[in-house]
Amino acid sequence: MELKRVVVTGLGAITPLGNDVESTWAAAVEGKSGAAPITHFDASKFKTQFACEVKDFNAADHFDRKKVRQLDLYAQYALVAARQAVADATLTDENIDKNRVGVIVAAGIGGLHTFEEEAGYFALHGEEMGPKYNPFFIPKMIADIASGHISMEYGFHGPNYGTVSACASSNNAIIDAFNLIRLGKADAIITGGAEAAIFPAGVGGFNSMHALSTRNDDPQGASRPFSASRDGFVMGEGSAVLVLEELEHAKARGAKIYAEVVGGGMSADAHHLTATHPEGLGAMLSMRNALEDAGMKPEDIDYINAHGTSTPVGDVSEIKAICGVFGDAVKDLNISSTKSMTGHLLGATGALEAIFSIKACQDGIVPPTINHAADDVDPAIPEELNLTFNVAQKRPVRAALSNVFGFGGHNATIIVKKYED
């Protein structure tokens, strides 16, 4: 059967850089950092006391009191970003069949804060009160519930679920949405990811693994992918949501088109609980699978939004994988890690970086990898690579590839390209 073409017709975002796509993209192009001391809780006794939090977000501005009680913070972010994306795509009762519109929104962790609160309350009071839990405990906590809330708000009856593959989660969601649409199973799918784990269990848990930067004296400079002095990732939070749509369906209703999704690749490292394969074997396979799926060659890609978390092992293994896949074509690439500005949004990171990749194609601008100094070069990273250090670069971007890799060895790569009719 002939596969249908899939385009992006709507975007929404709540991020550490801004509470919509426009402000987030503008800050990324300017090379701004979203890192600051943690405000969600008192982190003064933690090894890491900073993160990339969402700013100026008040749930009461978006939901009534009853709804707020039903929604963990991660789901609040997801719903607001989805509202932006649906409005941006101009999906209405008149121009869609709701039975053929789905929702696939990912979370790597889900309602961690809700779990933390309920388990903590039981630990303090369970002995005298017995097992009295909030009736919203489970439906607030579970990692699929953001998709459920979005579908209920709009009455979308198409495929509906969440994907969970740690930091690869939202790329897996996008790939699933892409495949369902091109196979003719849906006309449009609202997809992406959301996460809100900047709470004691999240920060403390990652600290115990020595995964987070502890550069408490310089939060904005802490996420420094590919630099010799990097010491771990900076946790981020928020949501990014895209509307994927079958091309002819989008054209028939006169939708604007941001970009085309052309390929998705997945693989497993089958190596370690948390560490990437040191030679990047799984990452190579994921990128090669994406290129094959798109029917593209390495030289067709102009920009790679790298996973680039600022961890000592992960950055080097990804660079090895990129060099292994792209060979001589690597010299013509721009590569950057936008996590240097947003921090690592865990299960939401792939969707946000998909938006950055789309905007790079649309605007012909590659966002930078900030916080790099000329005297801080990692000798394990080839000098000839263009890692777009510190300043955004203007260039035509015909197609962009975006990598995300998750604990458990999950790898997922998507390719988007500038739309041409």
Order of alpha helices (4+ residues) and beta strands (2+ residues): beta-alpha-beta-beta-alpha-alpha-beta-alpha-alpha-alpha-beta-alpha-beta-alpha-beta-alpha-beta-alpha-beta-alpha-beta-alpha-alpha-beta-beta-beta-beta
